[in-house]
Amino acid sequence: MSKVVAIVGPTAVGKTALSIEIATALNGEVISGDSMQVYKHLDIGTAKVTTEEMAGIPHHLIDICDVEQQYSVAKFKQEANSWIEKISNAKRLPLIVGGTGFYLQSLTNNLSLGGHQDNDRSAIIRQHWQKILEANGAHYLWQQLEKKDRQAAMAIPENNSRRVIRALEVIETSGRLFSQQHQAQSMDDFLLIGLTTARPVLYDRINHRVDLMMKSGLIDEAKWLYDKGGIELPAGKGIGYHELFPYFAGKCSLDDAVNKIKQDSRHYAKRQLTWFRNKMDVHWFDLVSGQNNTNEIKQFISSWLKN
């Protein structure tokens, strides 16, 4: 059994900086637990760690897919487990870092994923929900999932209709809630470190981060994805990208699009906190306010590693 540390929490709360400091101090390597950072070329909108920020620490599951490809939680679980084994065998500490709650839970709870058969009934169900999406829009589709499985809905962004349809399909084909898929004991021992701070402070940080992203060239990055057919691509569902697509199509102003990015980012942060607090056993720290410091966290992890 390998010991694994996961650093979780909402967007813009300092997970990347903390992970580098811990990896440096405790001989670690980072495995990204972010569903969007797998895509090449999408750097600014995903707040992807830069080479300079890495400070020589090996990072894995970043830039492994083209934007035309689809990446799944099942694929993440398989590849993350492989890296955990490799890193542990090298006598180093695996660090899972990211804010995609379902990805993290697939590891910590060893979720059984993709168990249903892709048969004719599944295809009919998918087509049914796809027609509902086309007729009524993404928000209405998401509401149908919320009625059936509120916990699953809280973990899936409203605009990610592919995942919403997938959850609805699993519910109908298996007869079980998507949020209560079969769990088995994990083969590894996980310590979950969560970063948080006061909600108004967090929202200010998110708004500021979006402003910095815009200054750093987010609009060019999003336009590149839009020209690649991003509206129809899984990668185009990411926050920071899909909100700009109506602007490129002449359907809204740039200010409206940027405000929508900020709004969606704040809503996502709220869902992230809800997910981690309700679904996972997390030890919480607040570095932003100064209530805690990184030395406390390093000592906490070191004590856990010795036990």
Sine and cosine of phi, psi and omega as CSV:
sin_phi,cos_phi,sin_psi,cos_psi,sin_omega,cos_omega
0.00,0.00,0.78,-0.62,0.00,-1.00
-1.00,-0.04,0.55,-0.83,0.14,-0.99
-1.00,-0.02,0.77,-0.64,-0.08,-1.00
-0.75,-0.66,0.74,-0.68,0.09,-1.00
-0.97,-0.24,0.74,-0.68,0.08,-1.00
-0.90,-0.44,0.74,-0.67,0.07,-1.00
-0.95,-0.31,0.92,-0.40,-0.13,-0.99
-0.83,-0.56,0.11,-0.99,0.03,-1.00
0.63,-0.77,0.06,-1.00,-0.05,-1.00
-0.95,0.31,0.20,-0.98,0.04,-1.00
-0.89,0.45,0.51,-0.86,0.13,-0.99
0.93,0.37,0.47,0.88,-0.04,-1.00
-0.93,-0.37,-0.02,1.00,0.11,-0.99
0.97,-0.24,0.36,0.93,-0.04,-1.00
-0.90,0.44,-0.67,0.74,-0.06,-1.00
-0.88,0.47,-0.77,0.64,-0.03,-1.00
-0.87,0.49,-0.68,0.73,0.01,-1.00
-0.90,0.44,-0.66,0.75,-0.04,-1.00
-0.88,0.47,-0.63,0.77,0.02,-1.00
-0.91,0.42,-0.68,0.73,-0.02,-1.00
-0.90,0.43,-0.67,0.74,0.00,-1.00
-0.93,0.37,-0.69,0.72,0.01,-1.00
-0.87,0.49,-0.64,0.77,0.02,-1.00
-0.91,0.41,-0.68,0.74,-0.06,-1.00
-0.97,0.25,-0.53,0.85,-0.16,-0.99
-0.88,-0.48,0.37,0.93,0.09,-1.00
0.85,0.52,0.81,0.59,-0.08,-1.00
-0.93,-0.37,0.22,-0.98,0.15,-0.99
-0.77,-0.63,0.54,-0.84,-0.11,-0.99
-0.98,-0.19,0.73,-0.69,0.15,-0.99
-0.91,-0.40,0.88,-0.47,-0.02,-1.00
-0.93,0.38,0.72,-0.69,0.09,-1.00
-0.93,-0.37,0.57,0.82,-0.04,-1.00
-0.93,-0.36,0.79,-0.61,-0.10,-0.99
-0.95,0.31,-0.27,0.96,-0.02,-1.00
-0.98,-0.21,-0.40,0.92,-0.05,-1.00
-0.96,0.27,-0.07,1.00,0.10,-1.00
-0.94,0.34,-0.34,0.94,-0.14,-0.99
-1.00,0.04,0.76,-0.65,0.07,-1.00
-0.92,0.40,0.53,-0.85,0.09,-1.00
0.97,0.23,-0.24,0.97,0.02,-1.00
-0.99,-0.12,0.99,0.12,-0.15,-0.99
-0.98,-0.21,-0.72,0.69,-0.12,-0.99
-0.96,0.27,-0.77,0.64,-0.05,-1.00
-0.92,0.40,-0.38,0.92,0.02,-1.00
-1.00,-0.10,0.02,1.00,-0.05,-1.00
0.80,0.60,0.69,0.72,-0.06,-1.00
-0.93,0.37,0.65,-0.76,0.01,-1.00
-0.89,0.46,0.69,-0.73,0.00,-1.00
-1.00,0.03,0.27,-0.96,0.03,-1.00
-0.86,0.52,-0.64,0.77,0.03,-1.00
-0.90,0.44,-0.69,0.73,0.00,-1.00
-0.91,0.42,-0.51,0.86,0.00,-1.00
-0.88,0.48,-0.48,0.88,0.04,-1.00
0.79,0.61,0.61,0.80,0.05,-1.00
0.99,0.11,-0.03,1.00,0.01,-1.00
-0.98,0.19,0.81,-0.59,0.04,-1.00
-0.88,0.47,0.70,-0.72,0.05,-1.00
-0.84,-0.54,0.62,-0.79,-0.06,-1.00
-0.78,-0.63,0.39,-0.92,-0.01,-1.00
0.89,0.45,0.57,0.82,0.15,-0.99
-0.86,-0.51,0.69,-0.72,0.02,-1.00
0.86,0.51,0.74,0.67,-0.03,-1.00
-0.93,-0.36,-0.07,1.00,-0.03,-1.00
-0.74,-0.67,0.56,-0.83,0.23,-0.97
-0.98,0.21,0.42,-0.91,-0.09,-1.00
-0.90,0.43,-0.36,0.93,0.01,-1.00
-0.97,0.24,-0.25,0.97,-0.06,-1.00
-1.00,0.07,0.40,-0.92,0.05,-1.00
-0.96,-0.28,0.74,-0.67,0.00,-1.00
-0.89,-0.45,0.68,-0.74,-0.11,-0.99
-0.86,-0.51,0.29,-0.96,0.06,-1.00
-0.91,0.42,-0.54,0.84,0.03,-1.00
-0.90,0.43,-0.65,0.76,0.04,-1.00
-0.91,0.41,-0.66,0.75,0.05,-1.00
-0.87,0.50,-0.74,0.68,-0.03,-1.00
-0.85,0.53,-0.70,0.71,0.00,-1.00
-0.88,0.47,-0.75,0.66,-0.09,-1.00
-0.96,0.27,-0.59,0.81,0.03,-1.00
-0.91,0.41,-0.67,0.74,0.04,-1.00
-0.88,0.47,-0.60,0.80,0.04,-1.00
-0.89,0.45,-0.68,0.73,0.01,-1.00
-0.94,0.35,-0.60,0.80,0.07,-1.00
-0.84,0.54,-0.70,0.71,0.00,-1.00
-0.90,0.43,-0.71,0.70,-0.02,-1.00
-0.89,0.45,-0.71,0.71,-0.04,-1.00
-0.92,0.40,-0.68,0.73,0.01,-1.00
-0.90,0.43,-0.65,0.76,0.02,-1.00
-0.90,0.44,-0.44,0.90,0.04,-1.00
-1.00,0.08,0.14,0.99,0.02,-1.00
0.90,0.44,0.57,0.82,0.07,-1.00
-0.88,-0.48,0.24,-0.97,-0.07,-1.00
-1.00,-0.09,0.87,-0.49,0.09,-1.00
-0.96,0.27,0.77,-0.64,0.03,-1.00
-0.87,-0.50,0.92,-0.40,0.10,-0.99
-1.00,0.01,0.82,-0.58,-0.08,-1.00
-0.77,-0.64,0.84,-0.54,0.05,-1.00
0.24,-0.97,0.12,-0.99,-0.06,-1.00
-0.89,-0.46,0.18,0.98,0.01,-1.00
-1.00,0.02,0.99,-0.12,-0.16,-0.99
-0.83,0.56,-0.69,0.72,-0.05,-1.00
-0.92,0.39,-0.54,0.84,0.06,-1.00
-0.89,0.46,-0.73,0.69,0.00,-1.00
-0.90,0.43,-0.66,0.75,-0.03,-1.00
-0.92,0.38,-0.49,0.87,0.04,-1.00
-0.87,0.49,-0.50,0.87,0.03,-1.00
-1.00,0.09,-0.80,0.60,-0.12,-0.99
-0.91,0.42,-0.56,0.83,-0.01,-1.00
-0.97,-0.24,0.07,1.00,0.03,-1.00
0.75,0.66,0.80,0.60,-0.05,-1.00
-0.89,0.45,0.62,-0.79,0.11,-0.99
-1.00,0.08,0.91,-0.42,-0.15,-0.99
-0.90,-0.43,0.58,-0.81,0.11,-0.99
0.90,0.43,0.58,0.81,-0.09,-1.00
-0.99,0.16,-0.35,0.94,-0.07,-1.00
-0.99,0.16,0.44,-0.90,-0.02,-1.00
-0.98,0.20,0.60,-0.80,0.03,-1.00
-1.00,0.06,0.95,0.30,-0.11,-0.99
-0.98,-0.21,-0.11,-0.99,-0.05,-1.00
-0.88,0.48,-0.63,0.78,-0.02,-1.00
-0.90,0.44,-0.66,0.75,0.03,-1.00
-0.88,0.48,-0.68,0.74,-0.01,-1.00
-0.90,0.44,-0.64,0.77,0.01,-1.00
-0.91,0.42,-0.67,0.75,0.00,-1.00
-0.90,0.44,-0.69,0.72,0.02,-1.00
-0.87,0.50,-0.69,0.72,0.00,-1.00
-0.90,0.44,-0.62,0.79,0.03,-1.00
-0.86,0.50,-0.76,0.65,-0.04,-1.00
-0.96,0.30,-0.50,0.87,0.07,-1.00
-0.90,0.43,-0.64,0.77,0.04,-1.00
-0.91,0.41,-0.62,0.78,0.05,-1.00
-0.90,0.44,-0.65,0.76,0.06,-1.00
-0.87,0.50,-0.75,0.66,-0.05,-1.00
-0.90,0.43,-0.54,0.84,-0.05,-1.00
-0.99,0.10,-0.52,0.86,-0.17,-0.98
-0.84,-0.54,-0.22,0.97,0.03,-1.00
1.00,-0.09,0.22,-0.98,-0.11,-0.99
-0.92,0.38,-0.62,0.78,-0.04,-1.00
-0.90,0.44,-0.70,0.72,0.02,-1.00
-0.89,0.46,-0.68,0.74,0.02,-1.00
-0.86,0.51,-0.73,0.69,-0.01,-1.00
-0.88,0.48,-0.61,0.80,0.03,-1.00
-0.88,0.48,-0.56,0.83,0.02,-1.00
-0.92,0.40,-0.62,0.79,0.08,-1.00
-0.92,0.39,-0.65,0.76,-0.01,-1.00
-0.86,0.51,-0.60,0.80,0.01,-1.00
-0.92,0.38,-0.57,0.82,-0.06,-1.00
-1.00,0.06,-0.58,0.81,-0.12,-0.99
-0.41,-0.91,1.00,0.03,-0.10,-0.99
-0.90,0.44,-0.60,0.80,-0.01,-1.00
-0.89,0.45,-0.66,0.75,0.04,-1.00
-0.91,0.41,-0.67,0.74,-0.01,-1.00
-0.89,0.46,-0.62,0.79,0.01,-1.00
-0.90,0.43,-0.40,0.92,-0.05,-1.00
-1.00,-0.05,-0.15,0.99,-0.08,-1.00
-0.88,-0.48,0.84,-0.54,0.04,-1.00
-0.85,0.52,0.59,-0.80,-0.04,-1.00
-0.84,0.54,-0.58,0.81,-0.09,-1.00
-0.99,0.16,-0.16,0.99,-0.01,-1.00
-1.00,0.05,0.95,0.30,-0.11,-0.99
-0.90,0.43,-0.49,0.87,0.03,-1.00
-0.87,0.49,-0.71,0.71,0.00,-1.00
-0.95,0.30,-0.56,0.83,0.05,-1.00
-0.89,0.46,-0.72,0.69,0.02,-1.00
-0.89,0.45,-0.65,0.76,0.04,-1.00
-0.86,0.52,-0.70,0.72,0.00,-1.00
-0.90,0.43,-0.69,0.72,0.03,-1.00
-0.89,0.46,-0.63,0.78,0.03,-1.00
-0.89,0.46,-0.72,0.69,-0.01,-1.00
-0.89,0.46,-0.67,0.74,0.01,-1.00
-0.86,0.52,-0.71,0.71,-0.08,-1.00
-0.97,0.25,-0.56,0.83,-0.03,-1.00
-0.99,0.14,-0.51,0.86,-0.07,-1.00
-0.99,-0.16,-0.37,0.93,-0.07,-1.00
0.98,0.21,0.14,0.99,0.00,-1.00
-0.86,-0.50,0.45,-0.89,0.08,-1.00
-0.89,0.45,0.61,-0.79,0.02,-1.00
-0.89,0.46,-0.56,0.83,-0.02,-1.00
-0.97,0.22,-0.10,0.99,-0.02,-1.00
-0.84,-0.55,0.62,0.78,0.07,-1.00
-0.88,0.47,0.37,-0.93,-0.04,-1.00
-0.82,0.57,0.73,-0.68,0.04,-1.00
-0.89,-0.46,0.64,-0.77,0.10,-1.00
-0.83,-0.55,0.32,-0.95,-0.01,-1.00
-0.90,0.44,0.71,-0.70,0.02,-1.00
-0.93,0.38,0.52,-0.85,0.05,-1.00
-0.98,0.19,-0.16,0.99,-0.06,-1.00
-0.86,-0.51,0.27,-0.96,0.00,-1.00
-0.97,-0.26,0.90,-0.44,-0.11,-0.99
-0.95,-0.30,0.66,-0.75,0.21,-0.98
-0.90,-0.44,0.85,-0.53,-0.06,-1.00
-0.97,-0.24,0.89,-0.46,0.06,-1.00
-0.97,-0.23,0.86,-0.52,-0.02,-1.00
-0.94,-0.35,0.69,-0.72,0.09,-1.00
-0.96,-0.27,0.69,-0.72,0.03,-1.00
-0.48,-0.88,0.07,-1.00,0.11,-0.99
-0.27,-0.96,0.06,-1.00,-0.01,-1.00
-0.85,0.53,0.63,-0.77,-0.11,-0.99
-0.83,0.56,-0.73,0.69,0.01,-1.00
-0.88,0.47,-0.61,0.79,0.03,-1.00
-0.91,0.41,-0.69,0.72,0.02,-1.00
-0.87,0.50,-0.69,0.72,-0.02,-1.00
-0.91,0.41,-0.60,0.80,0.07,-1.00
-0.90,0.44,-0.65,0.76,0.02,-1.00
-0.90,0.43,-0.63,0.77,0.02,-1.00
-0.90,0.44,-0.74,0.68,0.00,-1.00
-0.87,0.50,-0.67,0.74,0.01,-1.00
-0.91,0.42,-0.63,0.77,0.01,-1.00
-0.89,0.46,-0.66,0.75,0.01,-1.00
-0.89,0.46,-0.67,0.74,0.04,-1.00
-0.87,0.50,-0.67,0.75,0.03,-1.00
-0.91,0.40,-0.62,0.78,0.04,-1.00
-0.88,0.48,-0.66,0.75,0.00,-1.00
-0.90,0.44,-0.66,0.75,0.02,-1.00
-0.92,0.39,-0.45,0.89,-0.05,-1.00
-1.00,0.06,-0.09,1.00,0.06,-1.00
0.93,-0.36,0.38,0.92,-0.01,-1.00
-0.85,0.52,-0.61,0.79,-0.07,-1.00
-0.90,0.44,-0.60,0.80,0.04,-1.00
-0.94,0.35,-0.64,0.77,0.01,-1.00
-0.90,0.43,-0.69,0.72,0.01,-1.00
-0.92,0.39,-0.60,0.80,0.02,-1.00
-0.92,0.40,-0.62,0.78,0.06,-1.00
-0.86,0.51,-0.69,0.72,0.01,-1.00
-0.92,0.38,-0.65,0.76,0.03,-1.00
-0.87,0.50,-0.69,0.72,0.00,-1.00
-0.93,0.37,-0.37,0.93,0.06,-1.00
-0.99,0.15,0.01,1.00,-0.07,-1.00
1.00,0.00,0.50,0.86,-0.12,-0.99
-0.83,0.56,-0.46,0.89,0.00,-1.00
-0.85,0.53,-0.54,0.84,-0.06,-1.00
-0.99,-0.16,-0.04,1.00,-0.10,-1.00
-0.99,-0.13,0.54,-0.84,0.10,-1.00
-0.82,0.57,-0.63,0.78,-0.01,-1.00
-0.90,0.43,-0.44,0.90,-0.02,-1.00
-0.97,0.23,-0.05,1.00,0.03,-1.00
-1.00,0.10,-0.17,0.99,-0.08,-1.00
-0.92,0.39,0.58,-0.81,0.08,-1.00
-0.90,0.44,0.69,-0.72,-0.06,-1.00
0.98,-0.22,-0.26,0.97,-0.01,-1.00
-0.90,-0.43,-0.84,0.54,-0.12,-0.99
-0.91,0.42,-0.42,0.91,0.02,-1.00
-0.94,0.35,-0.42,0.91,-0.01,-1.00
-1.00,0.06,-0.28,0.96,-0.04,-1.00
-0.87,0.50,-0.68,0.73,0.05,-1.00
-0.88,0.47,-0.52,0.85,0.06,-1.00
-0.91,0.42,-0.69,0.72,0.02,-1.00
-0.90,0.44,-0.49,0.87,0.00,-1.00
-1.00,0.07,0.04,1.00,0.02,-1.00
0.97,0.24,0.39,0.92,-0.08,-1.00
-0.98,-0.21,-0.14,0.99,0.04,-1.00
-0.39,-0.92,0.21,-0.98,0.02,-1.00
-0.99,0.13,0.29,-0.96,0.03,-1.00
-0.90,0.43,-0.65,0.76,0.02,-1.00
-0.87,0.50,-0.67,0.74,0.02,-1.00
-0.90,0.44,-0.65,0.76,-0.01,-1.00
-0.91,0.42,-0.69,0.73,0.00,-1.00
-0.91,0.41,-0.66,0.75,0.05,-1.00
-0.89,0.46,-0.57,0.82,0.05,-1.00
-0.93,0.37,-0.61,0.79,0.08,-1.00
-0.86,0.51,-0.72,0.70,-0.01,-1.00
-0.89,0.46,-0.70,0.71,0.00,-1.00
-0.89,0.46,-0.74,0.67,-0.01,-1.00
-0.90,0.44,-0.59,0.81,0.02,-1.00
-0.92,0.40,-0.65,0.76,0.03,-1.00
-0.92,0.40,-0.68,0.74,0.03,-1.00
-0.90,0.44,-0.62,0.78,0.02,-1.00
-0.91,0.42,-0.67,0.75,0.03,-1.00
-0.87,0.50,-0.65,0.76,0.03,-1.00
-0.90,0.45,-0.67,0.74,0.03,-1.00
-0.92,0.40,-0.62,0.78,0.03,-1.00
-0.86,0.51,-0.74,0.68,0.00,-1.00
-0.88,0.47,-0.68,0.74,0.02,-1.00
-0.87,0.49,-0.69,0.72,-0.02,-1.00
-0.89,0.45,-0.79,0.62,-0.07,-1.00
-0.91,0.41,-0.56,0.83,-0.02,-1.00
-0.97,0.24,-0.54,0.84,-0.08,-1.00
-1.00,-0.07,-0.42,0.91,-0.15,-0.99
-0.93,-0.38,-0.20,0.98,-0.13,-0.99
-0.66,-0.75,0.46,-0.89,-0.02,-1.00
-1.00,0.00,1.00,-0.05,-0.15,-0.99
-0.93,-0.37,0.65,-0.76,0.13,-0.99
-0.99,-0.12,0.90,-0.44,-0.18,-0.98
-1.00,-0.09,0.61,-0.79,0.05,-1.00
-0.67,-0.74,0.50,-0.87,0.05,-1.00
-0.85,-0.53,0.99,-0.15,0.03,-1.00
-1.00,0.09,-0.48,0.88,-0.09,-1.00
-0.89,0.46,-0.70,0.71,-0.06,-1.00
-0.99,0.14,-0.23,0.97,-0.08,-1.00
1.00,0.04,0.06,1.00,0.04,-1.00
-0.88,0.47,-0.56,0.83,0.08,-1.00
-0.79,-0.62,0.20,-0.98,0.08,-1.00
-0.70,-0.72,0.22,-0.98,-0.10,-0.99
-0.92,0.40,-0.50,0.87,0.04,-1.00
-0.89,0.46,-0.62,0.79,0.07,-1.00
-0.86,0.51,-0.70,0.71,-0.04,-1.00
-0.92,0.40,-0.68,0.73,0.01,-1.00
-0.89,0.46,-0.65,0.76,0.04,-1.00
-0.91,0.40,-0.63,0.78,0.03,-1.00
-0.88,0.47,-0.71,0.71,0.01,-1.00
-0.92,0.38,-0.67,0.74,-0.01,-1.00
-0.87,0.50,-0.67,0.74,0.03,-1.00
-0.89,0.45,-0.66,0.75,0.01,-1.00
-0.91,0.42,-0.64,0.77,-0.01,-1.00
-0.90,0.43,-0.50,0.87,-0.03,-1.00
-0.98,0.21,-0.39,0.92,-0.05,-1.00
-0.99,0.14,0.00,0.00,0.00,0.00
